[in-house]
């Protein structure tokens, strides 16, 4: 009964004006290829042929039942006779056989098109696809277009059989009920828009039909369906949402992410399997302003969104005496309140704050404030003494020391000042200061004078020590005495050492010259041939030997004097420097 129905359906299609070639696709074979890939390739080829609207594709379920009843092997065809019998029983004009070979980095696709009428391979499509699974499926779809072109160009697509005694078959119709989850999908049957799910179509041609369910935000479903005469075909499908992924970053990290007001975790955060649509994303972090953005998730893509969070400002609670002071910070001026408390709101970070009041010394403080942090600051301004200059270019220098009787030399100013020095008036700028005292090591510092402000410096001197004087004399005779302040003795040791050093240098030069002469005289003596010359050259040589010995004696004396002076300088620096 089933075979009669298939043959009748086939004849109805052949003799209809909207004739479509009937093809059956056998399961793909593959060498070292997984069943999952073979199945996906088969489904992509079946969908592409149906969507071309040029073929009626025998439903896989119907095909498998015929193969099972006729005991055909789905893995291949036996011979020409088997091909003809298989095609006839399936009601197909062509059989499509696909084979995949997986190679390193690519797939090879071989698709054969066999004619049921002749049992021969009439067409063949072969191509190599580089890449992964997605590239393979795109290649299968491209191969299907080549199949459509080759089959369509191989003969008349609208044959009319003129055979006496055979009447044209009458079209048969039946009903179909189609529903989907979610509902509201557009229903396309054989390329014709039939409405939205759920829907019952009362009149639809019996046989294999192409069905597409289309809904925005969901993957399009394409499949072949069998419409059976006298029955209502029920079709229920679940649509798969189109999804993408989202990566949320923030600076600083660790912020809480809310997706449509639902907390999803802290940054950095990866969200996968999200429906394709726009989302409202809120990012919150303590002591930072909340930030909200609309982000679009795209199909089969990862979208990265980074949030630059703005820190909340901090507050400085300045308690100032006197209360009428002015606070200058971040380019703004703030007046102290009557209570003496001044609130200053500043961005998080490091700031320089200047506090001033007429008749008082200004103060500058450096404050580091964190996001939303409240920092207390207590400031007591010191009143300027009466009689100081009100010239805006004049500043004041105050220098104190824990040592008594310290003197101070200020660059670009005449004379020497004595410490303590209070409110010494100087034009604004940078000055070099030198503090010194007998028996103490002098010290150099820099002072920056600002307009109508007081630069306060404390300079404490270190007492000179005999140990350090010894170290200086070890470096050079007399240096320890100069360090200790006994300049005359130090000068004697230094001059003596320099003189002896010069004499030693000169003596070495003279000694070398005399030695050269001595060697020459000895050579003359050795080369003499007569007794007179031998005696004469020997006497000259002996005299020169005495000269060399005298020069060596001088060098020993000069070296002894230098060494003695150096040793005496060390002893004098350590024991007799008065330190």
PALODREN-80045 format. One record per residue (C-alpha): residue in three letters; residue number from 1; x, y, z. Coordinates in nm, 4 decimals. Example, Ala and Ser with C-alpha at 12.3 -4.5 7.8 and 13.67 -1.06 7.14 Angstrom:
2
ALA|1|1.2300|-0.4500|0.7800;
SER|2|1.3670|-0.1060|0.7140;
This chain:
579
UNK|1|0.0000|0.0000|0.0000;
UNK|2|0.2855|0.2393|0.0887;
UNK|3|0.4637|0.1770|-0.2411;
UNK|4|0.1405|0.2439|-0.4334;
UNK|5|0.1083|0.5742|-0.2499;
UNK|6|0.4683|0.6729|-0.3331;
UNK|7|0.4250|0.5832|-0.7013;
UNK|8|0.0960|0.7704|-0.7140;
UNK|9|0.2584|1.0752|-0.5512;
UNK|10|0.5442|1.0565|-0.7955;
UNK|11|0.3106|1.0464|-1.0968;
UNK|12|0.1117|1.3375|-0.9575;
UNK|13|0.4306|1.5426|-0.9363;
UNK|14|0.5568|1.4410|-1.2789;
UNK|15|0.2391|1.5352|-1.4593;
UNK|16|0.1736|1.8572|-1.2676;
UNK|17|0.2501|2.1893|-1.4230;
UNK|18|0.4690|2.2789|-1.1169;
UNK|19|0.6891|1.9788|-1.1740;
UNK|20|0.9873|1.9270|-0.9396;
UNK|21|1.2533|1.6599|-0.9767;
UNK|22|1.2401|1.3992|-0.7018;
UNK|23|1.5740|1.3236|-0.5325;
UNK|24|1.6730|1.1123|-0.2357;
UNK|25|1.9843|1.1763|-0.0343;
UNK|26|2.1591|0.8779|0.1172;
UNK|27|2.3492|0.9144|0.4424;
UNK|28|2.6994|1.0606|0.4083;
UNK|29|2.9944|0.8281|0.4349;
UNK|30|3.3227|0.9444|0.5835;
UNK|31|3.6769|0.8357|0.6435;
UNK|32|3.7920|0.9220|0.9979;
UNK|33|3.4934|1.1605|1.0255;
UNK|34|3.2625|1.1638|1.3299;
UNK|35|2.8949|1.0729|1.3031;
UNK|36|2.8057|1.4212|1.4251;
UNK|37|2.9838|1.5862|1.1302;
UNK|38|2.8328|1.3376|0.8805;
UNK|39|2.4837|1.4011|1.0138;
UNK|40|2.5262|1.7813|1.0089;
UNK|41|2.6534|1.7641|0.6491;
UNK|42|2.3544|1.5551|0.5432;
UNK|43|2.1075|1.7975|0.7066;
UNK|44|2.2737|2.1038|0.5486;
UNK|45|2.2594|1.9433|0.2003;
UNK|46|1.8947|1.8389|0.2488;
UNK|47|1.7946|2.1891|0.3665;
UNK|48|1.9757|2.3592|0.0781;
UNK|49|1.8100|2.1373|-0.1866;
UNK|50|1.4653|2.1964|-0.0354;
UNK|51|1.5182|2.5731|-0.0173;
UNK|52|1.6191|2.5821|-0.3842;
UNK|53|1.2495|2.5110|-0.4678;
UNK|54|1.3677|2.2971|-0.7606;
UNK|55|1.3427|1.9537|-0.5998;
UNK|56|1.1184|1.7334|-0.3956;
UNK|57|1.3456|1.5635|-0.1434;
UNK|58|1.2296|1.2255|-0.0140;
UNK|59|1.1927|1.2486|0.3642;
UNK|60|1.4677|1.0665|0.5537;
UNK|61|1.2205|0.8793|0.7705;
UNK|62|1.0286|0.7565|0.4664;
UNK|63|1.3541|0.6638|0.2960;
UNK|64|1.4794|0.4630|0.5933;
UNK|65|1.1562|0.2641|0.6109;
UNK|66|1.1815|0.1712|0.2422;
UNK|67|1.5485|0.0787|0.2820;
UNK|68|1.4653|-0.1345|0.5818;
UNK|69|1.1791|-0.3197|0.4103;
UNK|70|1.3905|-0.3816|0.0967;
UNK|71|1.7033|-0.4673|0.3021;
UNK|72|1.9258|-0.2210|0.1186;
UNK|73|2.2539|-0.1229|0.2765;
UNK|74|2.2682|0.2497|0.3490;
UNK|75|2.6442|0.2542|0.3349;
UNK|76|2.6586|0.2203|-0.0431;
UNK|77|2.5073|0.0708|-0.3619;
UNK|78|2.5744|-0.2720|-0.4933;
UNK|79|2.5383|-0.2563|-0.8723;
UNK|80|2.3382|-0.0948|-1.1507;
UNK|81|2.0381|-0.3162|-1.0860;
UNK|82|2.0356|-0.2245|-0.7174;
UNK|83|2.0539|0.1479|-0.8032;
UNK|84|1.7515|0.1221|-1.0322;
UNK|85|1.5508|-0.0804|-0.7799;
UNK|86|1.6397|0.1497|-0.4891;
UNK|87|1.5513|0.4659|-0.6804;
UNK|88|1.2223|0.3228|-0.8052;
UNK|89|1.1153|0.2100|-0.4595;
UNK|90|1.1957|0.5563|-0.3226;
UNK|91|1.0052|0.7231|-0.6081;
UNK|92|1.3193|0.9241|-0.6927;
UNK|93|1.4659|1.0214|-1.0258;
UNK|94|1.8130|1.0836|-0.8767;
UNK|95|2.0067|0.9492|-0.5820;
UNK|96|2.2625|1.1736|-0.4116;
UNK|97|2.5539|1.0058|-0.2363;
UNK|98|2.7986|1.2124|-0.0279;
UNK|99|3.1396|1.1234|0.1083;
UNK|100|3.3722|1.3240|0.3386;
UNK|101|3.7440|1.2799|0.3878;
UNK|102|3.9029|1.4681|0.6764;
UNK|103|4.2594|1.5796|0.6108;
UNK|104|4.4899|1.7984|0.8245;
UNK|105|4.3354|2.1464|0.8181;
UNK|106|4.0733|2.0712|0.5506;
UNK|107|3.7839|1.8501|0.4365;
UNK|108|3.7376|1.6927|0.0923;
UNK|109|3.3765|1.6732|-0.0260;
UNK|110|3.2713|1.4220|-0.2944;
UNK|111|2.9048|1.4193|-0.3973;
UNK|112|2.7811|1.1838|-0.6716;
UNK|113|2.4500|1.2235|-0.8547;
UNK|114|2.3163|0.8883|-0.9818;
UNK|115|2.0372|0.8539|-1.2366;
UNK|116|1.7726|0.6030|-1.1362;
UNK|117|1.6809|0.5529|-1.5000;
UNK|118|2.0295|0.4512|-1.6144;
UNK|119|2.1953|0.3468|-1.2890;
UNK|120|2.4986|0.5581|-1.3809;
UNK|121|2.6758|0.8516|-1.2194;
UNK|122|2.5642|1.1480|-1.4284;
UNK|123|2.7204|1.4291|-1.2266;
UNK|124|2.9870|1.4701|-0.9596;
UNK|125|3.0838|1.7594|-0.7330;
UNK|126|3.4261|1.7562|-0.5613;
UNK|127|3.5770|2.0361|-0.3559;
UNK|128|3.8238|2.0965|-0.0731;
UNK|129|3.7235|2.3104|0.2258;
UNK|130|3.9808|2.4660|0.4607;
UNK|131|3.8826|2.5468|0.8164;
UNK|132|3.6477|2.4023|1.0754;
UNK|133|3.2914|2.2818|1.1083;
UNK|134|3.1322|2.6118|1.0065;
UNK|135|3.3446|2.6343|0.6902;
UNK|136|3.2543|2.2736|0.6047;
UNK|137|2.8804|2.3407|0.6267;
UNK|138|2.9183|2.6523|0.4100;
UNK|139|3.1038|2.4350|0.1580;
UNK|140|2.8213|2.1787|0.1612;
UNK|141|2.5758|2.4582|0.0881;
UNK|142|2.7904|2.5790|-0.2019;
UNK|143|2.8102|2.2214|-0.3337;
UNK|144|2.4292|2.1989|-0.3219;
UNK|145|2.4068|2.5010|-0.5515;
UNK|146|2.6327|2.3216|-0.7985;
UNK|147|2.4066|2.0136|-0.7769;
UNK|148|2.1035|2.2287|-0.8545;
UNK|149|2.2820|2.3799|-1.1528;
UNK|150|2.4036|2.0462|-1.2891;
UNK|151|2.0757|1.8582|-1.2517;
UNK|152|1.8658|2.1504|-1.3762;
UNK|153|2.0851|2.1866|-1.6850;
UNK|154|2.0810|1.8145|-1.7609;
UNK|155|1.7287|1.7915|-1.9047;
UNK|156|1.3800|1.9374|-1.9324;
UNK|157|1.2560|2.0551|-1.5979;
UNK|158|0.8928|2.0424|-1.7080;
UNK|159|0.8495|1.7113|-1.9015;
UNK|160|0.5097|1.6143|-2.0361;
UNK|161|0.4584|1.2436|-2.0966;
UNK|162|0.2368|1.1719|-2.3954;
UNK|163|0.1473|0.8036|-2.3691;
UNK|164|-0.1834|0.6692|-2.4963;
UNK|165|-0.4129|0.5150|-2.2423;
UNK|166|-0.2663|0.7001|-1.9429;
UNK|167|-0.4601|0.9958|-1.8025;
UNK|168|-0.2948|1.2778|-1.6086;
UNK|169|-0.2997|1.2079|-1.2327;
UNK|170|-0.5240|1.4303|-1.0259;
UNK|171|-0.3647|1.6330|-0.7435;
UNK|172|-0.4588|1.5253|-0.3906;
UNK|173|-0.4791|1.7569|-0.0856;
UNK|174|-0.4873|1.7107|0.2916;
UNK|175|-0.4505|1.9166|0.6122;
UNK|176|-0.1536|2.0127|0.8309;
UNK|177|-0.1411|2.1560|1.1841;
UNK|178|0.1819|2.3422|1.2642;
UNK|179|0.2813|2.4845|1.6034;
UNK|180|0.6053|2.6165|1.7479;
UNK|181|0.7567|2.7119|2.0802;
UNK|182|0.7630|3.0080|2.0990;
UNK|183|0.4596|3.0751|1.8892;
UNK|184|0.4261|3.3498|1.6325;
UNK|185|0.6773|3.2088|1.3808;
UNK|186|0.6151|3.2742|1.0115;
UNK|187|0.5198|2.9540|0.8276;
UNK|188|0.6601|2.9052|0.4755;
UNK|189|0.5411|2.5953|0.2822;
UNK|190|0.7156|2.5396|-0.0515;
UNK|191|0.8290|2.9029|-0.0377;
UNK|192|0.4762|3.0385|0.0192;
UNK|193|0.3843|3.2425|0.3281;
UNK|194|0.0952|3.0638|0.5001;
UNK|195|0.0641|3.2625|0.8271;
UNK|196|0.1908|3.2357|1.1861;
UNK|197|0.2121|2.9503|1.4342;
UNK|198|-0.0016|2.7950|1.5643;
UNK|199|-0.1870|2.7395|1.2365;
UNK|200|-0.3936|2.4700|1.0686;
UNK|201|-0.3685|2.4638|0.6904;
UNK|202|-0.6763|2.2886|0.5515;
UNK|203|-0.5602|2.2438|0.1948;
UNK|204|-0.2051|2.1457|0.1165;
UNK|205|-0.0855|1.9173|-0.1602;
UNK|206|-0.0125|1.5588|-0.0594;
UNK|207|0.3513|1.4497|-0.0759;
UNK|208|0.6858|1.5857|0.0377;
UNK|209|0.6715|1.9580|0.1145;
UNK|210|0.9367|2.2090|0.2187;
UNK|211|0.8665|2.3775|0.5551;
UNK|212|1.0406|2.6822|0.7023;
UNK|213|0.9650|2.8457|1.0393;
UNK|214|1.1025|3.1984|1.0708;
UNK|215|1.1029|3.4161|1.3827;
UNK|216|1.3260|3.7148|1.4630;
UNK|217|1.5809|3.6285|1.7299;
UNK|218|1.5605|3.2554|1.6577;
UNK|219|1.7422|3.0291|1.4162;
UNK|220|1.5375|2.9538|1.1030;
UNK|221|1.4099|2.5958|1.0974;
UNK|222|1.4069|2.4240|0.7556;
UNK|223|1.2918|2.0683|0.6967;
UNK|224|1.0938|1.8437|0.4662;
UNK|225|0.7525|1.7169|0.5754;
UNK|226|0.5293|1.4356|0.4415;
UNK|227|0.1644|1.5266|0.3845;
UNK|228|-0.0473|1.2111|0.3811;
UNK|229|-0.3832|1.1864|0.2114;
UNK|230|-0.6783|1.1555|0.4469;
UNK|231|-0.4806|1.2521|0.7593;
UNK|232|-0.4089|1.5737|0.9508;
UNK|233|-0.0334|1.5957|0.9824;
UNK|234|0.0690|1.7415|1.3210;
UNK|235|0.4019|1.9233|1.3346;
UNK|236|0.5396|2.0658|1.6582;
UNK|237|0.8807|2.2318|1.6654;
UNK|238|1.0931|2.4053|1.9275;
UNK|239|1.2805|2.7048|1.7871;
UNK|240|1.6377|2.7574|1.9013;
UNK|241|1.7145|3.1154|2.0137;
UNK|242|2.0005|3.2944|1.8436;
UNK|243|2.2637|3.3518|2.1084;
UNK|244|2.5901|3.5366|2.1578;
UNK|245|2.8260|3.6102|2.4436;
UNK|246|2.9255|3.9176|2.6384;
UNK|247|3.2456|4.0121|2.8220;
UNK|248|3.2188|4.2903|3.0816;
UNK|249|3.5355|4.4674|3.1995;
UNK|250|3.5756|4.7614|3.4356;
UNK|251|3.8459|4.9926|3.5617;
UNK|252|3.8949|4.9378|3.8490;
UNK|253|3.8024|4.5687|3.8541;
UNK|254|3.5737|4.3928|4.1021;
UNK|255|3.2579|4.5883|4.0159;
UNK|256|2.9167|4.4168|4.0397;
UNK|257|2.7417|4.3673|3.7036;
UNK|258|2.3608|4.3843|3.6772;
UNK|259|2.2037|4.2479|3.3569;
UNK|260|1.8471|4.3794|3.3280;
UNK|261|1.8594|4.4543|3.7059;
UNK|262|1.9703|4.0967|3.7856;
UNK|263|2.3148|4.0597|3.9509;
UNK|264|2.5392|3.8329|3.7425;
UNK|265|2.8823|3.8595|3.9074;
UNK|266|3.1873|4.0835|3.9340;
UNK|267|3.4208|4.2138|3.6661;
UNK|268|3.5949|4.0763|3.4699;
UNK|269|3.2858|3.8743|3.3755;
UNK|270|3.2025|3.6455|3.0801;
UNK|271|2.8332|3.5855|3.0040;
UNK|272|2.7566|3.3123|2.7499;
UNK|273|2.4378|3.1885|2.5835;
UNK|274|2.2621|3.5259|2.5840;
UNK|275|1.9695|3.5856|2.3485;
UNK|276|2.0421|3.8204|2.0621;
UNK|277|1.8980|4.1568|2.1655;
UNK|278|1.9776|4.4820|2.3496;
UNK|279|2.0491|4.4646|2.7224;
UNK|280|2.0656|4.7338|2.9903;
UNK|281|2.3827|4.6773|3.1935;
UNK|282|2.4547|4.8495|3.5257;
UNK|283|2.8011|4.8366|3.6840;
UNK|284|2.8405|4.9348|4.0498;
UNK|285|3.1449|4.9608|4.2776;
UNK|286|3.1622|5.1057|4.6269;
UNK|287|3.2896|5.4659|4.6312;
UNK|288|3.2413|5.4982|4.2525;
UNK|289|2.9542|5.6340|4.0468;
UNK|290|2.7147|5.3784|3.9021;
UNK|291|2.7412|5.3492|3.5241;
UNK|292|2.4681|5.2278|3.2886;
UNK|293|2.5023|5.1347|2.9213;
UNK|294|2.2877|4.9670|2.6559;
UNK|295|2.4799|4.6796|2.4937;
UNK|296|2.3766|4.4744|2.1901;
UNK|297|2.4478|4.1015|2.1892;
UNK|298|2.5083|3.9811|1.8332;
UNK|299|2.4448|3.6359|1.6922;
UNK|300|2.7310|3.3891|1.7301;
UNK|301|2.9718|3.6685|1.8376;
UNK|302|3.1383|3.7840|2.1582;
UNK|303|3.0875|4.1496|2.2452;
UNK|304|3.3345|4.3148|2.4864;
UNK|305|3.2285|4.6235|2.6816;
UNK|306|3.4628|4.8082|2.9203;
UNK|307|3.3289|5.0455|3.1864;
UNK|308|3.5542|5.3296|3.3039;
UNK|309|3.4180|5.4050|3.6498;
UNK|310|3.4340|5.7564|3.7928;
UNK|311|3.5347|5.7784|4.1566;
UNK|312|3.3202|5.9719|4.4014;
UNK|313|3.4890|6.2882|4.5327;
UNK|314|3.6404|6.3019|4.8792;
UNK|315|3.6012|6.5676|5.1478;
UNK|316|3.8592|6.7524|5.3560;
UNK|317|3.7262|6.8807|5.6868;
UNK|318|3.9735|7.1592|5.7668;
UNK|319|3.9675|7.3015|6.1199;
UNK|320|4.1479|7.6358|6.0912;
UNK|321|4.2588|7.8921|6.3472;
UNK|322|4.1926|8.1793|6.2899;
UNK|323|3.8458|8.1110|6.1514;
UNK|324|3.8625|8.3816|5.8835;
UNK|325|4.1276|8.1981|5.6789;
UNK|326|4.1012|8.1213|5.3080;
UNK|327|4.1657|7.7731|5.1658;
UNK|328|4.2865|7.7403|4.8082;
UNK|329|4.2688|7.3943|4.6488;
UNK|330|4.2227|7.2535|4.2966;
UNK|331|4.1991|7.6032|4.1496;
UNK|332|3.9191|7.7161|4.3824;
UNK|333|3.9035|7.9290|4.6971;
UNK|334|3.6987|7.8359|5.0029;
UNK|335|3.6149|8.0678|5.2946;
UNK|336|3.6186|7.9296|5.6439;
UNK|337|3.2825|7.9216|5.8221;
UNK|338|3.2196|8.1003|6.1473;
UNK|339|3.2912|7.7815|6.3381;
UNK|340|3.6338|7.7515|6.1807;
UNK|341|3.5475|7.4355|5.9861;
UNK|342|3.5948|7.4455|5.6094;
UNK|343|3.4637|7.1597|5.3959;
UNK|344|3.6536|7.1154|5.0699;
UNK|345|3.5295|6.8593|4.8147;
UNK|346|3.8048|6.7269|4.5866;
UNK|347|3.8467|6.4443|4.3320;
UNK|348|4.0295|6.1381|4.4579;
UNK|349|4.4066|6.1799|4.4332;
UNK|350|4.6937|6.3937|4.5593;
UNK|351|4.6347|6.7665|4.6106;
UNK|352|4.8295|7.0700|4.7318;
UNK|353|4.6273|7.2924|4.9670;
UNK|354|4.7254|7.6472|5.0614;
UNK|355|4.5825|7.8124|5.3768;
UNK|356|4.6286|8.1886|5.4158;
UNK|357|4.5022|8.4823|5.6186;
UNK|358|4.6068|8.8454|5.6212;
UNK|359|4.8680|8.9104|5.8888;
UNK|360|4.9447|8.5392|5.9294;
UNK|361|5.2019|8.3109|5.7801;
UNK|362|5.0605|8.0992|5.4957;
UNK|363|5.0849|7.7211|5.5083;
UNK|364|5.0882|7.4642|5.2272;
UNK|365|4.9861|7.1031|5.2887;
UNK|366|4.9914|6.8041|5.0533;
UNK|367|4.6922|6.5748|5.1030;
UNK|368|4.6126|6.2372|4.9411;
UNK|369|4.2418|6.1627|4.9417;
UNK|370|4.0662|5.8421|4.8354;
UNK|371|3.7273|5.7967|4.6626;
UNK|372|3.4451|5.9127|4.8924;
UNK|373|3.6956|5.9533|5.1789;
UNK|374|3.6604|6.2159|5.4542;
UNK|375|3.9993|6.3474|5.5708;
UNK|376|4.0322|6.5659|5.8846;
UNK|377|4.2923|6.8446|5.8794;
UNK|378|4.3793|7.0797|6.1652;
UNK|379|4.5752|7.3973|6.0874;
UNK|380|4.6951|7.6721|6.3213;
UNK|381|4.8311|7.9774|6.1423;
UNK|382|5.1125|8.1735|6.3051;
UNK|383|5.0769|8.5515|6.3234;
UNK|384|5.3432|8.7517|6.1459;
UNK|385|5.5484|8.9896|6.3681;
UNK|386|5.4828|9.3604|6.3411;
UNK|387|5.6904|9.5607|6.0952;
UNK|388|5.7451|9.2928|5.8267;
UNK|389|5.7314|9.4037|5.4662;
UNK|390|5.4006|9.4014|5.2826;
UNK|391|5.5776|9.4124|4.9460;
UNK|392|5.4136|9.1324|4.7389;
UNK|393|5.7532|9.0308|4.5976;
UNK|394|5.9063|8.9808|4.9418;
UNK|395|5.9151|8.6533|5.1343;
UNK|396|6.0671|8.5637|5.4684;
UNK|397|6.3427|8.3285|5.5821;
UNK|398|6.3565|8.1811|5.9302;
UNK|399|6.6569|7.9599|6.0149;
UNK|400|6.7126|7.7962|6.3543;
UNK|401|6.9760|7.5530|6.4832;
UNK|402|7.0256|7.3386|6.7899;
UNK|403|7.3914|7.4507|6.7921;
UNK|404|7.4968|7.7801|6.9476;
UNK|405|7.6967|8.0534|6.7726;
UNK|406|7.6277|7.9216|6.4232;
UNK|407|7.6861|8.1672|6.1402;
UNK|408|7.4968|8.1710|5.8075;
UNK|409|7.6037|8.2898|5.4636;
UNK|410|7.3183|8.3574|5.2171;
UNK|411|7.3970|8.3665|4.8454;
UNK|412|7.3465|8.6992|4.6651;
UNK|413|7.3366|8.8872|4.9972;
UNK|414|7.6255|9.0710|5.1700;
UNK|415|7.7636|8.9863|5.5095;
UNK|416|7.7209|8.6897|5.7414;
UNK|417|7.4120|8.6316|5.9557;
UNK|418|7.3985|8.4795|6.2998;
UNK|419|7.1484|8.2125|6.4015;
UNK|420|6.8752|8.2093|6.5068;
UNK|421|6.7499|8.4163|6.2109;
UNK|422|6.3806|8.5150|6.2064;
UNK|423|6.1779|8.6722|5.9242;
UNK|424|6.4772|8.7759|5.7199;
UNK|425|6.3326|8.9528|5.4163;
UNK|426|6.4338|8.8258|5.0707;
UNK|427|6.2926|8.8663|4.7235;
UNK|428|6.1143|8.5515|4.6105;
UNK|429|6.3474|8.2937|4.4468;
UNK|430|6.5951|8.0159|4.5315;
UNK|431|6.8949|8.0826|4.7607;
UNK|432|7.1976|7.8768|4.8702;
UNK|433|7.2631|7.8778|5.2444;
UNK|434|7.5891|7.7810|5.4192;
UNK|435|7.5907|7.7314|5.7969;
UNK|436|7.9293|7.7007|5.9754;
UNK|437|8.0930|7.7067|6.3206;
UNK|438|8.4455|7.6467|6.4405;
UNK|439|8.4983|7.2859|6.5367;
UNK|440|8.1883|7.1774|6.3434;
UNK|441|8.1340|7.0587|5.9883;
UNK|442|7.9686|7.3215|5.7680;
UNK|443|7.6424|7.2400|5.5885;
UNK|444|7.4897|7.3688|5.2622;
UNK|445|7.1131|7.3777|5.1993;
UNK|446|6.8754|7.5396|4.9483;
UNK|447|6.5903|7.7712|5.0456;
UNK|448|6.2919|7.8580|4.8239;
UNK|449|6.1412|8.1946|4.9118;
UNK|450|5.7767|8.2492|4.8118;
UNK|451|5.5883|8.5770|4.8046;
UNK|452|5.4593|8.6821|5.1462;
UNK|453|5.5342|8.3369|5.2870;
UNK|454|5.7885|8.2240|5.5419;
UNK|455|6.0402|7.9516|5.4573;
UNK|456|6.1313|7.7761|5.7816;
UNK|457|6.4570|7.5774|5.7942;
UNK|458|6.6419|7.4065|6.0765;
UNK|459|7.0154|7.3423|6.0272;
UNK|460|7.1987|7.1292|6.2821;
UNK|461|7.5772|7.0924|6.2470;
UNK|462|7.7846|6.7811|6.3251;
UNK|463|8.0988|6.8167|6.5422;
UNK|464|8.4290|6.7458|6.3685;
UNK|465|8.6091|6.4279|6.4879;
UNK|466|8.9745|6.3195|6.5092;
UNK|467|8.8795|5.9963|6.3330;
UNK|468|8.7587|6.1831|6.0260;
UNK|469|9.0697|6.4093|6.0355;
UNK|470|9.2852|6.0940|6.0333;
UNK|471|9.0941|5.9647|5.7306;
UNK|472|9.1493|6.2888|5.5388;
UNK|473|9.5224|6.2891|5.6221;
UNK|474|9.5419|5.9308|5.5020;
UNK|475|9.4162|6.0476|5.1637;
UNK|476|9.6709|6.3341|5.1469;
UNK|477|9.9127|6.4758|5.4045;
UNK|478|9.7808|6.7946|5.5636;
UNK|479|9.4166|6.7385|5.4614;
UNK|480|9.3257|6.6292|5.8152;
UNK|481|9.4765|6.9495|5.9606;
UNK|482|9.2796|7.1630|5.7119;
UNK|483|8.9607|6.9743|5.8121;
UNK|484|9.0388|7.0336|6.1838;
UNK|485|9.1048|7.4060|6.1255;
UNK|486|9.4827|7.4086|6.1848;
UNK|487|9.5506|7.5410|5.8391;
UNK|488|9.9242|7.6379|5.8922;
UNK|489|10.0314|7.2914|6.0013;
UNK|490|9.8271|7.1372|5.7291;
UNK|491|9.9955|7.3688|5.4746;
UNK|492|10.3422|7.2630|5.5960;
UNK|493|10.2650|6.8931|5.5587;
UNK|494|10.1057|6.9457|5.2194;
UNK|495|10.3941|7.1597|5.0794;
UNK|496|10.6545|6.9160|5.2131;
UNK|497|10.4751|6.6197|5.0555;
UNK|498|10.4326|6.7968|4.7230;
UNK|499|10.8010|6.9039|4.7184;
UNK|500|10.9233|6.5544|4.8026;
UNK|501|10.6972|6.4074|4.5425;
UNK|502|10.8402|6.6449|4.2812;
UNK|503|11.1972|6.5629|4.3854;
UNK|504|11.1267|6.1929|4.3674;
UNK|505|10.9798|6.2289|4.0204;
UNK|506|11.2776|6.4301|3.9006;
UNK|507|11.5212|6.1885|4.0699;
UNK|508|11.3729|5.8874|3.8904;
UNK|509|11.4259|6.0686|3.5568;
UNK|510|11.7888|6.1497|3.6397;
UNK|511|11.8539|5.7958|3.7691;
UNK|512|11.7320|5.6405|3.4455;
UNK|513|11.9566|5.8702|3.2392;
UNK|514|12.2648|5.7840|3.4546;
UNK|515|12.1894|5.4150|3.4280;
UNK|516|12.1798|5.4426|3.0498;
UNK|517|12.5280|5.6054|3.0565;
UNK|518|12.6560|5.3350|3.2912;
UNK|519|12.5376|5.0638|3.0537;
UNK|520|12.7058|5.2455|2.7632;
UNK|521|13.0395|5.2719|2.9523;
UNK|522|13.0273|4.9056|3.0416;
UNK|523|12.9713|4.8191|2.6787;
UNK|524|13.2760|5.0303|2.5806;
UNK|525|13.4835|4.8476|2.8399;
UNK|526|13.3845|4.5091|2.7037;
UNK|527|13.4613|4.6132|2.3475;
UNK|528|13.8109|4.7582|2.4295;
UNK|529|14.1072|4.5656|2.2712;
UNK|530|14.4216|4.7380|2.3982;
UNK|531|14.5384|4.7536|2.7611;
UNK|532|14.5207|5.1315|2.7681;
UNK|533|14.1625|5.1390|2.6416;
UNK|534|14.0616|4.8645|2.8809;
UNK|535|14.1966|5.0544|3.1843;
UNK|536|14.0595|5.3876|3.0664;
UNK|537|13.7040|5.2530|2.9995;
UNK|538|13.7085|5.0627|3.3273;
UNK|539|13.7819|5.3799|3.5248;
UNK|540|13.5065|5.5717|3.3424;
UNK|541|13.2614|5.2893|3.4128;
UNK|542|13.3485|5.2852|3.7857;
UNK|543|13.3003|5.6615|3.8110;
UNK|544|12.9537|5.6283|3.6508;
UNK|545|12.8597|5.3494|3.8918;
UNK|546|12.9317|5.5918|4.1775;
UNK|547|12.7092|5.8558|4.0162;
UNK|548|12.4193|5.6036|3.9892;
UNK|549|12.4648|5.5063|4.3534;
UNK|550|12.4513|5.8719|4.4585;
UNK|551|12.1223|5.9233|4.2677;
UNK|552|11.9715|5.6144|4.4287;
UNK|553|12.0745|5.7484|4.7701;
UNK|554|11.8966|6.0771|4.6985;
UNK|555|11.5776|5.8931|4.6002;
UNK|556|11.5883|5.6984|4.9258;
UNK|557|11.6239|6.0226|5.1219;
UNK|558|11.3391|6.1975|4.9362;
UNK|559|11.1118|5.8923|4.9791;
UNK|560|11.1963|5.8768|5.3498;
UNK|561|11.1135|6.2440|5.3959;
UNK|562|10.7778|6.1973|5.2104;
UNK|563|10.6867|5.8906|5.4167;
UNK|564|10.7865|6.0627|5.7387;
UNK|565|10.5832|6.3720|5.6524;
UNK|566|10.2804|6.1544|5.5746;
UNK|567|10.3155|5.9601|5.9012;
UNK|568|10.3626|6.2792|6.1015;
UNK|569|10.0536|6.4262|5.9351;
UNK|570|9.8495|6.1224|6.0445;
UNK|571|9.9770|6.1415|6.4031;
UNK|572|9.9270|6.5164|6.4185;
UNK|573|9.5718|6.4943|6.2733;
UNK|574|9.4594|6.2329|6.5227;
UNK|575|9.6370|6.3376|6.8427;
UNK|576|9.7154|6.7107|6.8097;
UNK|577|9.4255|6.8542|6.6061;
UNK|578|9.2333|6.9553|6.9167;
UNK|579|8.9294|6.7477|6.8138;
